[in-house]
Amino acid sequence: MTPVKCGSAVGSLYTPREDAARGPLPLIINLPGLSPRSVQDRAPLLASHGFAVFDLDYLSPVRDDLLRIGNSICIDSKIFYDVHDFARSHPRLDADRVGLSGSCYGGTIALFAASLLADLPVRCAVMQRIYDALLFTGFRLPDGSPIILPCHGRRRRR
């Protein structure tokens, strides 16, 4: 495990031992839930099976690109491009084979990234336990415009 800061992206890179892996490694960008330190086994487990895993800390307190609109937290899509740029410059990573993995709130962010960033070379995306996180999540596109779901701020009438 190696701590990494590349552009606006902060996280940890997990890789298999150099003698255990051959050729450039496929990269999985992992987005844990809102309590990212409660489950720390996914990234090392995937690395032990031959993948490189960038465990993305998308809510790091050192980041200043977090955008709030009302009650919504908008994650800037730039962090995904910064991780991809990091992969292109890393000698052991294959920037053309990128996957996304996320659970809970991280799964919501991964879903936005996989569906809205057509130029990000994501080949596989696995999201689990998204629940109602879509109700208070937004996403800032590369052009700077935010996407906020229309259900924000509305209450259901019974």
RACORJO-V658989 format. One record per residue. RES is the residue in one letter. OMEGA is omega in whole degrees, -180 to 180 (NA if undefined). BURIAL is 1 if it has 16 or more other C-alpha atoms within 10 Angstrom, else 0. Layout:
# RACORJO-V658989
[[RES;OMEGA;BURIAL] [RES;OMEGA;BURIAL]]
This chain:
# RACORJO-V658989
[[M;180;0] [T;175;0] [P;-176;0] [V;167;1] [K;-179;0] [C;-175;0] [G;179;0] [S;-179;1] [A;178;1] [V;178;1] [G;179;1] [S;177;1] [L;176;1] [Y;178;1] [T;174;1] [P;175;1] [R;-178;0] [E;-179;0] [D;-178;0] [A;-175;0] [A;178;1] [R;177;0] [G;178;0] [P;-176;1] [L;171;1] [P;-176;1] [L;172;1] [I;174;1] [I;-177;1] [N;179;1] [L;179;1] [P;179;1] [G;-177;1] [L;173;0] [S;-169;0] [P;-177;1] [R;-179;0] [S;178;0] [V;-178;0] [Q;-175;0] [D;-174;0] [R;-177;0] [A;179;1] [P;179;1] [L;179;0] [L;178;1] [A;179;1] [S;178;1] [H;172;0] [G;179;1] [F;166;1] [A;-177;1] [V;173;1] [F;180;1] [D;-170;1] [L;176;1] [D;-172;1] [Y;178;1] [L;-179;1] [S;-179;0] [P;180;0] [V;-178;0] [R;180;0] [D;-177;0] [D;178;1] [L;-176;0] [L;176;0] [R;173;0] [I;-175;0] [G;178;0] [N;-175;0] [S;173;1] [I;179;1] [C;177;1] [I;-179;1] [D;180;1] [S;-179;1] [K;-179;1] [I;179;1] [F;177;1] [Y;178;1] [D;176;1] [V;179;1] [H;175;1] [D;176;0] [F;180;1] [A;179;1] [R;-177;0] [S;-178;0] [H;-175;0] [P;-178;0] [R;-174;1] [L;177;1] [D;-176;1] [A;178;1] [D;178;1] [R;-176;1] [V;175;1] [G;177;1] [L;176;1] [S;180;1] [G;177;1] [S;179;1] [C;-179;1] [Y;177;1] [G;176;1] [G;177;1] [T;179;1] [I;178;1] [A;178;1] [L;176;1] [F;-177;1] [A;-178;1] [A;-176;1] [S;-173;0] [L;-177;1] [L;-174;0] [A;-178;0] [D;174;0] [L;-172;1] [P;179;0] [V;180;1] [R;-177;0] [C;177;0] [A;179;1] [V;178;0] [M;178;1] [Q;176;0] [R;-179;0] [I;177;1] [Y;-176;0] [D;-179;0] [A;178;0] [L;-178;1] [L;-179;1] [F;-179;1] [T;173;1] [G;-177;1] [F;178;1] [R;-178;1] [L;-179;1] [P;179;0] [D;177;0] [G;-178;0] [S;179;0] [P;171;1] [I;176;0] [I;-179;1] [L;-174;0] [P;-179;0] [C;-179;0] [H;175;0] [G;-180;0] [R;175;0] [R;176;0] [R;175;0] [R;180;0] [R;NA;0]]
